[in-house]
Amino acid sequence: AQGAFAAFAATTVLLLIWRLFLDGRHTAPQNYLRDVSVAVFVLVWIAVPGSLGAMLSDGDADGNFGAQRVVTLILLVVCSDVGGYAAGVLFGKHPMAPAISPKKTWEGFAGSILFAAVAGALVMVLLFQDSIWKGVLLGVLTVFTATLGDLVESQVKRDLGIKDMGTMLPGHGGFMDRLDSVLPSAVVVWIVFTYVVPT
């Protein structure tokens, strides 16, 4: 945690200085505030949640359950996506936020909650020998963060006027389309395992 914070702070300072002198000492920087703000936004959007996701592998205070925590994060996000897609295709009729993501429906959201809640309950009982209700809570919270993360990424693409965030994963909308749900979910999963389920 200290290393992640130090890296974030150091990178922010370097960005401020680098952008200030990008065009040399004798040319005033153009769009300085815009460029620095976007760069820091990328750090906050990707690097900070990613650091919390990596910290899941540390496990509890005794260094146990690290692998289980990472598996839990990935499994819950996948179940949220699969449940949302399946329910959306089969029953989806009411758009959730048509101005941002026309294909997301409330029926799909309900499917995400069902799949992730069941997965959370099973994971908590089988991997951590803890309360089934903590697993349900974790699953539901993950659905909220995964869905909102997907909507945020959709809006970023709309602002940029692009369809895909990159070309590294053809047919998937870019690499960020695979991480848009995982990154914010890593935050809530880390918080739950740190403060609610101190196994």
Secondary structure, 3 states (H helix, E strand, C coil): CHHHHHHHHHHHHHHHHHHHCCCCCCCCCCCHHHHHHHHHHHHHHHHHHHHHHHHHHHCCCCCCCHHHHHHHHHHHHHHHHHHHHHHHHHHCCCEEECCCEEEEEHHHHHHHHHHHHHHHHHHHHHHHCCCHHHHHHHHHHHHHHHHHHHHHHHHHHHHHCCCCCCCCCCCCCCCHHHHCCHHHHHHHHHHHHHHHCCC
